[in-house]
Amino acid sequence: MDEYAWPAGPEVPAADLVRESWEATVAALPVEARITGEVISRQRFGVFIGIDGVPYAIALAEITAMPLGMDLPALGDLR
């Protein structure tokens, strides 16, 4: 798989499941909630993270600037 592929596969929930579970997701993740999860996709602008404990939610960690010599987290990294 290309390192910069869009999230796909069994770890990415179907759109209908996301819509059906939206209220539960919002209740589980209030504004400023700290999350942990696994990096499931990388893009040049950030990473997508499968959120622990919320199976039908995926977070985008947008990264607009990084120190020289640093790289985006790798696929499979736990954050």
Secondary structure as a PSIPRED ss2 file (coil, helix, strand):
# PSIPRED VFORMAT (PSIPRED V4.0)

   1 M C   1.000  0.000  0.000
   2 D C   1.000  0.000  0.000
   3 E C   1.000  0.000  0.000
   4 Y C   1.000  0.000  0.000
   5 A C   1.000  0.000  0.000
   6 W C   1.000  0.000  0.000
   7 P C   1.000  0.000  0.000
   8 A C   1.000  0.000  0.000
   9 G C   1.000  0.000  0.000
  10 P C   1.000  0.000  0.000
  11 E C   1.000  0.000  0.000
  12 V C   1.000  0.000  0.000
  13 P C   1.000  0.000  0.000
  14 A C   1.000  0.000  0.000
  15 A H   0.000  1.000  0.000
  16 D H   0.000  1.000  0.000
  17 L H   0.000  1.000  0.000
  18 V H   0.000  1.000  0.000
  19 R H   0.000  1.000  0.000
  20 E H   0.000  1.000  0.000
  21 S C   1.000  0.000  0.000
  22 W H   0.000  1.000  0.000
  23 E H   0.000  1.000  0.000
  24 A H   0.000  1.000  0.000
  25 T H   0.000  1.000  0.000
  26 V H   0.000  1.000  0.000
  27 A H   0.000  1.000  0.000
  28 A H   0.000  1.000  0.000
  29 L C   1.000  0.000  0.000
  30 P C   1.000  0.000  0.000
  31 V C   1.000  0.000  0.000
  32 E C   1.000  0.000  0.000
  33 A C   1.000  0.000  0.000
  34 R C   1.000  0.000  0.000
  35 I C   1.000  0.000  0.000
  36 T C   1.000  0.000  0.000
  37 G E   0.000  0.000  1.000
  38 E E   0.000  0.000  1.000
  39 V E   0.000  0.000  1.000
  40 I E   0.000  0.000  1.000
  41 S E   0.000  0.000  1.000
  42 R E   0.000  0.000  1.000
  43 Q E   0.000  0.000  1.000
  44 R C   1.000  0.000  0.000
  45 F C   1.000  0.000  0.000
  46 G E   0.000  0.000  1.000
  47 V E   0.000  0.000  1.000
  48 F E   0.000  0.000  1.000
  49 I E   0.000  0.000  1.000
  50 G E   0.000  0.000  1.000
  51 I E   0.000  0.000  1.000
  52 D C   1.000  0.000  0.000
  53 G C   1.000  0.000  0.000
  54 V C   1.000  0.000  0.000
  55 P C   1.000  0.000  0.000
  56 Y C   1.000  0.000  0.000
  57 A C   1.000  0.000  0.000
  58 I E   0.000  0.000  1.000
  59 A E   0.000  0.000  1.000
  60 L E   0.000  0.000  1.000
  61 A E   0.000  0.000  1.000
  62 E E   0.000  0.000  1.000
  63 I C   1.000  0.000  0.000
  64 T C   1.000  0.000  0.000
  65 A C   1.000  0.000  0.000
  66 M C   1.000  0.000  0.000
  67 P C   1.000  0.000  0.000
  68 L C   1.000  0.000  0.000
  69 G C   1.000  0.000  0.000
  70 M C   1.000  0.000  0.000
  71 D C   1.000  0.000  0.000
  72 L C   1.000  0.000  0.000
  73 P C   1.000  0.000  0.000
  74 A C   1.000  0.000  0.000
  75 L C   1.000  0.000  0.000
  76 G C   1.000  0.000  0.000
  77 D C   1.000  0.000  0.000
  78 L E   0.000  0.000  1.000
  79 R C   1.000  0.000  0.000
